[in-house]
């Protein structure tokens, strides 16, 4: 039994075409066909119905697909874990983080973590702008942790394999550029100019879910995916925006920005760190043990 036989089989299952699957696997079609036959001999059953075009899986082949996927997933994960525990990678941690948290929360938190567990080599994966894709980075094992805001209005579609710790709380507040008297140029009222988030982003889902029914009609003049970009648009006078309070603390203090609504328009969110219970890397378990329960 060879790992490449399983990879070949899944490539064929995905394409239903021997020549395309062979090209995808960078082997000749004859070599590819021979390896599929070797897998069938090892399994003891025909996996491919060669009497049809395009080729299709037999009933046994259909049943074998999830087995092959699970086996490869387990092998790849074990290999990554073993490789990462060797040498300098033993202290490397990879996180996916919402863009705002990557520079408002993460640097100071990492300082404290370094003091608790020793020097770390951290790698931040970029915020994709889509909540689903950020979650997938954790589900697919590309990240050790996911650092994100969370609110009941934004569903977290993760099963019990994943757990989280609450790292803090923050308010998402409406802000506008200020006039010469320090008052907001834009306010929450019918027809207000609004710079908003993409619907698939965390903040897009948050504002629609937490405030949607209460908001008066607005005039959207710009749509973006990052709070820092919307803050800049608000500061330039394009409209009001909901942004994390930590992101605009300096501008609110200096008068460059002003709150565009009272506290009833604030949204309190949690700052959460997620991980997979199946991640057995020593450094990941050490970090988790140092976090507040």
Buried (B, 14 or more C-beta within 10 A) or exposed (E): EEEEBBBBBBBBBEBBBBEBBBBBBEBEEEEBBEBBBBBBEEBEEBBBEEEEEEBBBBEBBEEBBEEBBEBBEEEEBEEBBEEBBEEEBEBBBBBBBBBBBBEBBBEEBBEEBEEEBEEBEBEBBEBBBBBEEBBBBBBEBEBBBBBBBBBEBBEBEBEEEBEBBEBEEBBBBBBBBBEEEEEBBBBBEEEBBBBBBBEBBBBBBBBBBBBEEEBEEBEEEBBBBBBBBBBBBBBEEBBBBBBBBBBBEEBBEEEBBBBBBEEEBBBEBBBBBBBBEEBEBEBBEBBBEEBEE
